Amino acid sequence: MKTLYRIALANIALVLVVTACSTPKPLPGSTQAPTSISEANQPTVAATADIAYPPPTTQANPTNQASSNQQAGTTEPAYPAPPTTPTQDQTTKVTPFKLDKPIVEGTTEITGVGPAGVPIVLTDITSNPQVLANAYISSSGKFTFKVTKPLEKGHRLGLGLVNLKDSPWVDKNFVDPGFQGTEPQQVPNVGFFFDTAIVQGK
């Protein structure tokens, strides 16, 4: 009897030892595998990228922006366009080139008025254009041509500009009609004359 009792106790002890050493099974109804601590605390790659590296913001095209600024700048009145004529013309009063009339045959001096400091030329433009004299208009706005041969009756004289290359003037300085005298004339193949006059008889 004692032997049977000892055998039963030994079997119970063996069962308890085996049960304690076996792998625990998941609770009934659970299908999710347990997550380790490292996996539970590790953020996803997408979340990390969203926080540490946000997507770049969309910027306007620099070229288009520069074009917009340039177009806007052209409408600003702070920088007016430079004048189209030299600055000398801006301070010069518009004074017509005029021959003193009448001009009588036999004379050797022809006078008149015009813009101060301008180089001028007197030409006989009757049939065969011929330069008669050159002069500079004085600071007082007057000039005098001196010719070597007495003027002949019926010839038309023209007052024009000489080559302005060596002067502070350019042709565009005198495009204003206010510079023209009482009888301006354009002579084909010769040039433009601000004033003309026919030599009168005595």
Order of alpha helices (4+ residues) and beta strands (2+ residues): alpha-alpha-alpha-alpha-alpha-beta-beta-beta-beta-beta-beta-beta-beta-beta
